[in-house]
Amino acid sequence: MPLGRREFLSLSKDTSQPETDFWIRVHRPAMACRFEVTLPGSDGRHIPAAREALDGIDAVEAALTIFRDESDINQVNRSAGDGPAFLSPHLLALLVQSQALHRATERAFDITSTPLSRTWGFLRREGRLPTLAEIENARSVVGMEKLILDEAAKTVRFGRPGVELNFNAIGKGYALDQVAAGLRRRGVRHALLSAGGSSVLAIGGGREGFGVDVRSARVPRPLARLRLRDAALGTSGAGEQFFEIEGGRFGHLLDPRTGWPARGLVSVSVVADEAATADALATAFFVGGAGLAERYCADHPRTLALLTEEGAPGALRVIGDHDGARWDSGRPGAGPAAEMRGVDA
């Protein structure tokens, strides 16, 4: 299920730790990427639990995909302009979370921005420069203030026809959170979860934590190595989907408040408690810039943002803190790799 989130910042997992001689990877394709659970070799008994937890992604994908006519989200998009539309559990949970993030990020995170992406041609990967009238027409149906959510009744209504929901900036992280919850219910206390190259979640992490190399598509070397313990890392960037006209570079990450592509940053990585939050904040900070990241992190402890800026894509700007993430004392990418054994889910 392509949700539109590109893997601009690859996360190269290094699970080498003294606690185990090899690691087991259980994986399956979903949401147009590879979801993976990495377990210590001594936890082979948890392979069935990993498979079962990964199978749960099917229900998330069926709810969130915009590429199946009868998905939960498409049914809501078709009917909520005419009256209250019933929300499945996954949609209700994500709408509540998305509204909170929308307010906390000064409206930079917005799940109604699909009309803008369509206007700029990014939905079909055919970038184009729209007219000002086209941008304003799309903006007229963008904005989460146009959603009328009734949590008690489990319904949402659109304030005007033409509004659309799309969870492309939070869906994979939400799916990882669901996988993690399933693993914890089954007694798994030590695992590294990933979705493509944009979302990672650590359950436990041993004494050292899971090593994650943070990379950018526009920088040949790793930007940093973090050690994650009971924390999630989400990334966002504009390294691949863009077009150029008369020397201007227009990326696919759009500011829903202006209707124009975000400028100033190359990539953003965020560490938070949940993968959905980390993913959403990575997009919001890319849109809102370092100023928004500073204000948010000041008001929300346990949030760490790593920003690379245009003009200095190889340098990291670090904002905030999270006690589940620490810098590796070694060089990014250094150290022996543990033996990995793959298992198809």
N, C-alpha and C positions, 0 to 999 in steps of 0.2 A: 504494500500500500504506500505509494509515494505520497508523503505528506508535505513535500516541498522543502524539507530541511536538508541542505547539502552538507557534506562532510568536509568542510573547508579546513578544519583543524584536526589533523589525525592524532589519535592518542595511542602511542606505542606502548603497550603494556609490558612491563618487566616485573615478573613475579618471583624473581630469584630471591630466596630467603633461606636462612639456615634451618627452618623448621621442617623442610621437606626436600626430597631429592627430585621429585617430578610433580607436574601438575596435570590435571585432567580438564579438558575443555569439552563442554556439552553445548552444542549450537544448533540453530535452525534459522532458515530465512523467514523474515516477516517484515512488514512495513517497508519493503524495498531495501532492506539491509540485512545484515547478519546479527542476530542476537546471540549472545554467548554467556555461558556461566563457567568460570574457571574455579576448579576445586583443588585443594591439596591432594596429593596422591594417596594420603592416608584416609581420605574421606570418600573413597570409591563407593561406599554404601549409600551415598547421597545422590548417585547418578539418577536413579528413578525419580527422586524428588526434583532434581533439576529439569528432567524431561517434562514432568507434570507441570512444573511452574512455567516453563517456556510455552507449553501448549495453551496456557491461559491467555497468551497474547492474541490468540485467534478471536476471542470475544472482544478484546479492546480494538483490534483492527476492524472487526465487523461494525463496531459502533462508530468509529472515527473516520473511516475512509470516505473520501469524496468521490472515489472511483467505482463505487458500486451503487446502483440506483436505489436499492432498498436498504442501504445502511441507515443507522439511527440518525446520523447527522444530516444526511440528504433528506430524510423524511421531515426533519425539523425545518430545514432550509426551505422546503416546498410549502409548508403549511403555517409556519409561525407568523408570516406576514398577514394572514387572514384571521388569526385568533390564537389562543393559547395552545401550544404543542407540548405533548407529554415528553418528559426526559427520561431516558434509561438511566440506570445508576451511574454508569461511566460518564455520560454527558452531564448529569447533574453535578457530580463531583468536580469535573473539570471546569464547568461554568462558575461554580462557587469559587474555586481556586483562581481562575482567570480574572474574575471581577476584583478579587482582593489584590492580585498582582498589578492589575490595570491601575487601581487607585494608588498603590504604593510606588509605582514607577512613573507617576505624573503623566499617565496615559500613553507612555511609549510602548508598552506591551498591549496589543489589541488583537483579538481573535476575529475581528470583522473586516480585516484589511484586504480580503480577496478581490473585491472590485478594483482596487488600486493595482494589484499585481496583474490583473487581467488587462487593465488599461495600458500598462507599461509593457505588455507582451511577455511577461516572465512566466505565466502559467504554461505557455507552450514553448518556452525557451526561444522566443523570437522577439528579443528586446527591441523596443522602438521608443522614440521620443513622442509622447502624446502632446496634443494641444493643451493650452491652459484650460479651455472649456471642458475638454475631456477629463482632466484631472479634477476639476471642481465638480463635475457631474458624478464622478466616482466617490469623491469625498462626501457627497450628500447622503450616501448610504453606508458610510463608515463611521464607527464610533460606538463604544460599548454602552454609552448612555441611551442608545436606541434599543437596548435589550431590557425587557421587563420580566424579571425572574421572580417566580413565586416558589420559594423552596418548600413550603408546606405542601403545596399542591403538586410539586414536581413538574412545573410547566414553565415555558418561556414564551413570550410574545414579542414580535418585532414591532418597533414603533412606526415603521413604514415599510412598504414593499421594497424588495431589492437588497435588504440586509442579508448577509451570509456569514455563517460560522465556519471557521477552519482552524484546527488545532495543530497546524504544521510546526509551530515553534515550541510546542509543549508535549505533543503526543508520544514521541519515543521515550522521553523521560518519564512520563506517566506510566507507560508500559513497563519500564524498568522497575519503577516503584512497586507495581503490582507483582512482578516476578520476585522481587526481594521479599515482599510480604508473604508470598507463598512459600518461599524457601525458609523463612524464619518460623512459620507455622509448622514446618516439617523438621525443625531442629537443626537447620544449617546455621552455623555460627561463624563461618569463615569462607568467603567466596568473593570473587570479583566479577561483576556483571558489566556487560557493554552492549551498546546498540550502534552498529556501524562505527564511524570514527568521530562521533559527536557527543556521545553520552556514556558516562562510566559511573558505576555505583559500587562502593566497597562495603561488604558486610564483614565486620571485624577487620582483620589485617595483621594479626600477630604482633610481635614486638616492634617490627620495623614499619609495618604498613605496606600496602601495595604500591610499587613504583610505577608511575605514569609519566611518560615523556610527552610534554606539550609541544606540538609542532604546528607550523603554519605553512600553507601551500605556497606562500611567497617567500619563504625563508628556507634555505637548504639544510640548516642544522636545527636540532631541537632548541626551543626557547628556554625550557626549564624542565627539571624533573621534580615532581611532587611525590610525597608518600602519603597515601590516603588510608585512613582508618575510620570506618563508620561515617562516610561522607560521600557526596556525589559531585561529579564534575561535568559541566555542560559547556559546549563551545559554539561559537557562531562567528561567521566571517563572510567576506565578499570576494574570495579569491578566484572563483570560477564563473559564476553567473553574472555577467556584466556585458555592456556594449559601449563602444566609443563613437562619439560624433563630434567632429571639429575640435578634437583635442580634449573633449570632456568625457569622463569615465562615469558611467551610471550603473551602480550595482543593484542587485535584486532585493536588498533589505530596505524597505520603504518606511519612512516616518509617517505613521497614520495621521499625525497632527498637521502635517503640511502637504502630504501627497507626493513628496519628492524622495528620491533615494537618500539614505543616510550618508554622511560624509565625515571624514576625519580619522576613522579607525580602520585597521586592517583585520584585526581579529580580537575576540573577547573570550576569555574562559572564566567561569564562575564556579566556586566551590560552595555548596550549601548542604543542608541536611538531606534534602530530597532531590531526586533527579529531575522531576518536573519543574521544581522551582529553579534549579540551576540552569536548565535549558531556557526557560522563559526569561530569566534575568540576563543570560548571555545575549539574547536578542534585544531586550530592552536597553541594556547598556550600550550595545552597538548603535542603536538608534539615538539614544539620549546623550551619549558621550560620557567623558570622564566626570563631568560635573554631576550628572545623575548618579553615576556609580558612587561618588563620594557621599552624596546626600543619603542615598539608600543605605550604604554600609554603615554610616554613622548612626542611623536609626534602627538598624537591624544587625545586631551582633551575630556571629557565626556565619558571616558572608565574606568571602574573599574573591576579589576580582583581579584578573590579570589582563591588561590591555596592551595591545601593540598599535602604535599610531602611524598614520601616513607620514612618510618622510623618515621614519626610524622604525621600520617593520621588524628589525632584529632585536629591539630593546623592549623590555617589559616594564610597564608601569603597574605597581602593585598597590591595591587599595583594599582596606579592611583586613579581616583575619578570620580564621576558622581553626578550632583546635583539632579538627580531624585531618588537617593538611599541614605538612611541614616540608621544608626544602630538603632535598637529598644533599648530603655533604659531598657527594661525588659529582663528577662531570655528567651532564645529561647524556644518556645513551651508554655510559660506561658500565662495566661489571659483567660477570658471566651470566648467561641466560640459563634458566632451569629447563630441564627436558619437558616438552609439552606433548600430551597425548590427547588426540581429538576424538570426540564421540558425537555422532549425529543424533539429534534429538528425535 
